Amino acid sequence: MADSPEEIIRFIRATLSAWLNGQERPKAMPELAARPSQGCFVSLKTRSGRLRGCIGTLTPTRSSLADELAENTLAAASRDPRFKPLTREELDDILISVDLLSPPEPIPSPEHLDPRRFGVVVRSGSQCGVLLPDLPGVNQPGQQVSICREKAGIPERVPVRLERFTVERFGE
């Protein structure tokens, strides 16, 4: 299958390389370019495991999965506010992982979360915090919600709406 995890990772790496070298974005394999878009996150880490960038979308914002992946790749490399933009010299030290998201579904309480299985979205007004599932050190639903509140700047006393999602995760 041309849109296998390996093909997606190759496309992301080629997209990063082209951007860092001032070249035009590579074309995706036809099957990947034709695949309907979905929410996805692209994470960039150093070979030592340090996060270097992570940006994603909860729901599709582009017309194809290839476009969604390319946009999130470039955002993770250049617009994650926690980091300076990725440099050409760093590329060989970067490992890529991808999370393809199921559509988020509302849940009534944290008791409907399992940090190993579900990611969580915490919302209050225009504030929104997101946490992917199965992250090292995150073992309790309340911990997931607290992390999301902190990321979004939502105080503990403020009521929130919760959503959960699953992911298909793969990487280098």
KARAJO-V18408 format. One record per helix or strand. SS is the DSSP state (@ for helix, = for strand). FROM is the first residue (numbers start at 1). LEN is the number of residues. If there is no record, write none. Layout:
ss:from:len
SS:FROM:LEN
SS:FROM:LEN
//
This chain:
ss:from:len
@:5:16
@:30:5
=:36:1
=:40:7
=:51:7
=:64:1
@:65:14
@:88:6
=:94:8
=:105:3
@:110:3
=:119:6
=:127:5
@:141:12
=:161:5
=:167:5
//
